[in-house]
């Protein structure tokens, strides 16, 4: 976590930790909106960090999962 704390804002860091916990089985939900996750994805794309592509993929999947669980506004 030390590497990420040097570059990530606290909110981005919490979003990424939440997604990591979800995928590792430590968490059962991702308490962020698709918009917040999208902002983290856009920031990661601009950085030069190790395993960037894998992190982007996990965040993108998390964004889709959260979108799917949101109640539809057209219902």
C-alpha positions in Angstrom: 0.0 0.0 0.0 2.9 2.3 0.6 3.6 2.7 -3.1 0.0 3.8 -3.8 -0.2 6.2 -0.9 2.6 8.3 -2.5 0.5 9.0 -5.6 -3.1 8.5 -4.9 -5.5 10.9 -3.3 -7.1 9.4 -0.2 -10.4 9.0 -2.1 -8.8 7.2 -5.1 -6.9 5.1 -2.6 -10.1 4.0 -0.9 -11.8 3.3 -4.2 -8.9 1.1 -5.3 -8.7 -0.7 -1.9 -12.4 -1.3 -2.1 -12.1 -2.9 -5.5 -9.1 -5.0 -4.5 -11.0 -6.2 -1.4 -14.0 -7.1 -3.5 -12.0 -9.1 -5.9 -9.9 -10.8 -3.1 -13.1 -11.8 -1.3 -12.6 -9.5 1.7 -15.5 -7.3 0.8 -18.9 -8.0 -0.6 -19.7 -4.7 -2.2 -18.1 -1.6 -3.7 -19.5 1.5 -2.0 -18.7 3.9 -4.7 -20.7 5.2 -7.7 -19.8 4.4 -11.3 -18.8 8.1 -11.7 -16.3 7.9 -8.8 -14.8 4.7 -10.2 -14.6 6.2 -13.7 -12.7 9.2 -12.3 -10.2 6.8 -10.6 -9.8 4.9 -14.0 -9.1 8.1 -15.9 -6.5 9.1 -13.3 -4.8 5.7 -13.4 -4.6 5.9 -17.2 -2.5 9.1 -16.9 0.0 7.6 -14.5 3.0 5.4 -15.0 2.5 2.7 -12.3 3.3 -1.0 -12.2 0.5 -3.3 -13.4 -1.5 -0.4 -14.7 -3.4 -2.3 -17.3 -4.6 -4.9 -14.7 -5.7 -2.2 -12.3 -7.6 -0.5 -15.1 -9.4 -3.8 -16.0 -10.4 -4.4 -12.4 -11.7 -0.9 -12.0 -13.6 -1.1 -15.2 -15.2 -4.4 -14.2 -16.1 -2.8 -10.8 -17.7 0.1 -12.6 -19.8 -2.2 -14.7 -20.8 -4.2 -11.6 -21.9 -1.1 -9.7 -23.8 0.1 -12.7 -25.6 -3.2 -13.0 -26.7 -3.1 -9.4 -28.0 0.5 -9.5 -31.7 0.8 -9.8 -32.7 1.8 -13.3 -33.9 5.3 -13.6 -36.3 4.3 -16.4 -38.3 1.9 -14.2 
